[in-house]
Amino acid sequence: MMTINEMIDRYKIQLAADGDKIQIPAAIGKKISKSNMADIVALKSEIMAELIARKNAQAAKQIEIKARWAEQRAMQDAIDAPLLADMAAKANELRAQIPAGHVEVIATKTGDMDGDSIMQYTANGEVVSWSDITVIGWASAIRPGALAPFATVQICSISKDRLEQIKSARVAAETTKAAAKKAETDRIANIFAIAKETGKKQEIKHYMAECNDPREECSIDVVTIYAMPDGTEKTERMHTW
């Protein structure tokens, strides 16, 4: 007869979610003989006790790992603190060099591409292009013996006039987009009204798409979307050869 641990490991026995039952993967359960299954059932309490002990041991191990990591992190933070303070001081010196008539631009790293940083620039909440900014300089924090900084701040600015132009252009674009969306909504609503009034379907739009019937040798489909008298939409496709 196998030991408790041998049964658990061989048959992949686990605690059920409710914690008061044991479970075995169905694929494995089908292969267990009746006598071995009887042994498992007879030793259910012992098996559960071992599974609970393993679970508790794993939880204790995770707590120990987290505590060790937190201790190491605290030690590293203590080492990094003066380096970050120096970086902040350098950044403030650079901020003092921002030209009159400019506002600071916040440079945020959003990713990497082929080893180069992908940056996003914002000023007063407005996204701006790198081509519109003036770079004042960089402040970095480098650990002793390291070849690269572990933290960097890019100090840059943009003229208030240019920022206002960017904001005005965005507002104008958003206004135009909103107007176009409303016009399209009104157009479709009018088409549905005509369909309801006439009792006949009315075309909303049509476009070209690849043929969706593998039984046909057609190349392009003409897809038309109609407004139906009952207020629903209907899509029709016509094959072309």
N, C-alpha and C positions, 0 to 999 in steps of 0.2 A: 504493500500500500504506500502511495506517495505521501510525502510530508505536506503540511499546510502550504509552505512556500512553493514547493514543487507544483502543487495543484494550481495555485494562483498564477504562477509564471507560465505554466504549460497551457492552461486553458484561458489565459487572459481575463481572469475573473476580476470584476470591478465592483465597487459600491454603486448601488442605484442612486439616482438623484435625491430620493427622499432619505437616504442614509440608513434605512432599516431593512434593506434587501440587497442581495448580490445579483449580478447579471453577468452573462457570458455572451460574447458575440454569436449571433445565430449560426454563422458559417462554421464556427468551432463547435458549438453545441450539438450540431447534427452528427458530428464525428465521435462524440463521447459515448462510450459503451454504457449500458444500463447499470452495470456494477460500479463503474467509476462515478456515474452520476449519483448513484445512491450514496457513495462515500462523500461526495460533495455536499449533498443535502444533509447527511448525518453530521457533518462537521461545519455546518453553516455558521454557528456561533463563533467557533474558533477562527474560521476564515474571515468573518466580519471583524473580529478583534484585531487580526493581523492587518487587514486593509485599513482600519482606522488608525492603527499604530503607524503604518507607512505614511498615511495622509498627514498625520500630526508631525512625523519626522520631517516630511518634505516641507511643511509649513514653517517649522522651526528653522530649517535650513535656509529658506527664503528670507526669513526675518534676519537671520545672521548675515546673509549676503547683503541685504539692504542696509543693515547697520554698518557693515564694513565699508560699503560704498559711500554712505553718508559721512563717515569719519574721514575717508580719503578725500571726499569732495570738500569737506570743511577745511582740511589741511591745505588743499590746493587753493581754495578761496582766500585763505589767509595770506598765502604767498602772492596771489594775483592782485589782492586789494591795492597795495601801493603802486603796482604797475598800472592798474586802471585809473588810479588817482592822478598819476603823472600824465596819462593819456588825456584825461578830462581837462587837466590844466592846459595842456598843449592845444586842445580843441578850442578852449576859451580864448587863447591867444590868437588863434586863427580867426575866430568869430569877430574879434575886434578889428580885423582887417577887411571886413565886408564893406564894400564901397557905399557911400551915401546914395540914397535913392534905390537901394537894393533891399530885398528881404532874404532871409536864410532859406535854403532849400534842404529838405530832409532827404538824404540818400539812403535807400534801403536795399539791401541785397535780397533778391528774390529767387536766385538759383545760380547754376553754373552751366556754361556751354564751352566744351573743349578747353576747360581749365580757366576760362575767363568768367568773371562775375557778371551776372545779369542784374542790373540795378534798376530801381524805380525811383523817380525824383518827384517830390511833392512840395508845394509851397502854399501855405495857408489852406491846405486841403485840396489844392488844385494839382492834378498830374501835369508835369511839364516834360519836355523833351531834353535830352542831354545836350542837344545843340543850342538850347536857349539859356544854359546855365554858365556861370563863371566859377571855375574851380579855384578855391583859395588854397587848399592843401589838405594833407592827410595827417591824422594823429593816430599812433599805433601803440599797442602794448605787446612787448616781446619778452617771453620768458628767457632767463639766462641760458645761453647755449643753444637756443632755438634759431632756426634759419628764417622762420616766417612768424609774423605776429599772430596772436590768438584773438585779437580784437582790433578793429580799425574803424575810425570815424572819418568820413569824408565831409569836409566843410566846403559848401558852395553856396552860391546866391543867384538871384535873378532880379532884373530891374523891375520895379513896381509897374512901369508902363507896359513892359512886355507881358507881365503876369496878368494885367488887366485885359490886354488884347486876347490872351489865351482864354481867359474866363468868358469874355464877350463872345468869342467864336464858339465855345462849347455851348453857351446858353442859346445862341442862335441856331446851332445844329440841333439841339434838343427840341427847340420850338418848332423847327421845320419838320423834324421827325414826328413829333406829336400831331402836328397839323395833317401830315400825310397819313398817319394812322387813323385819325378821325375821319378824313375824307374817304378812306377805303372802307371803314366801318359803315359810314353813311351810304356809300355806293352799294355795298352788299345788302344793307337793310332795304334799300329802294328796290333792288332786284327781287328780294323775297316778297316785297309788297306787290310787285307786278305779277309774280308767279301766283300769289294767293288770289289776286283780283281776276286774273285771266283764266286761272285753273290749268295753266300750262307751265311746264318747266322752263326755266330761264337760265342761260349760261352765265356763270359767275366768272370763270376763267378757263383757259386751256393751256397746255404745255406739252412738250415732247419728252418722251421717256423711252428707255430701252424696252424692247418687246418682253413681256412677262409670260409668254406661253411657249414652253419648250417644244411643244408639238408642232409649232409653226416655224417657218423659216423667215419670218418677218424681221425687220431690222429696227424700226422705230414705231412706237405707239403714239397716237395722238390722245392725250388724256384730257377729258373735259369734265369740269365740275359744275353741276347744275343746282339751282335753287328750286326745290319742289313746292307745289302748292300747299302741302301740309307742314311746311316750315323746316323740312329736313334737307340735307344735302345728298346728292347722288353723283357718283363718279362713274363715267363710262370711258372705255378704252376702245380705240379703233386701230387695228394693225395696218401697217403699210409695208409694201414690198419694193 
